[in-house]
Amino acid sequence: MDRLGADVGQDDDWLDWLRGRLPADEGATSAAQQLASENDSTVVGGAQPVTRNGYPGFQVGVQTNYTVGHSIIPGTEGLRAEAHAVAVVQPRCDFDPDAVPGKPVELDCDGRIVNIDPEDFEQDDLPDASVLFSVHLAE
């Protein structure tokens, strides 16, 4: 959200964020790593930009930090589980498709109205990211 806030009024592409055209960003890898570490796992490689059902997202590979352990299948005790996941970012806000980046914009975020005036903008004018976007697993 810091990058979006920094772009409002400074960059003509800030409305693209709200249309779901997100910039490739290392923040996706660190967010995935945080979630993986909460589950005693590690991201393998990094987040790769993908598109699912028309929405931007990121795919990551994950490996557990622990082994399978005792198993009825011989030879698997030292193996680690591996998986991949795809998270998509879906915009929640509608606004006039003819909106101009340098002019005030009214967002309708699932019934919550958010007004953004790039000429008189402060970072605190943006609501929480959960108001602007829905992030969910697609795979």
C-alpha positions, 0 to 999 in steps of 0.5 A: 500500500505504501507504493500505491500511496506514493504513486497517487498524484505523482504517477499517472498509473496509480489508477491501474493498481485499482483496475488490478494491473499490479506492478511486479514487486518483491513484496509478494515474495516477502509476504509469501515467505512470512506466511510460509514461515508461520507454517514452518516452511520456506519459499523456494525461488520467489514469487512469479507473476501470473494471471488467473481468470483475468486477475493478477497474482503470484505463484510460489513454491514452498517446502517444509522445514521438517521431514515427513518423519516416521512413515509406513512407506520405507525410505520417505522418513527424510523427505520434505513436503513440497507444494505450490500455491497461486494467490490472486489479487482481485480489486474490490472497488469500482470507479468511472472508467474515464477517471483521470489520474490527476483529478478526484476519483470516487471509489465504490468499494463493495458499498464503501465510498472512498474519495481520493483527490490527488491534489490534496492526498495524504497516505492516510486517505487510503483505506486498509488494503482489505477494503481495496483488494481481495487476496485469495488462493486460486490453486 
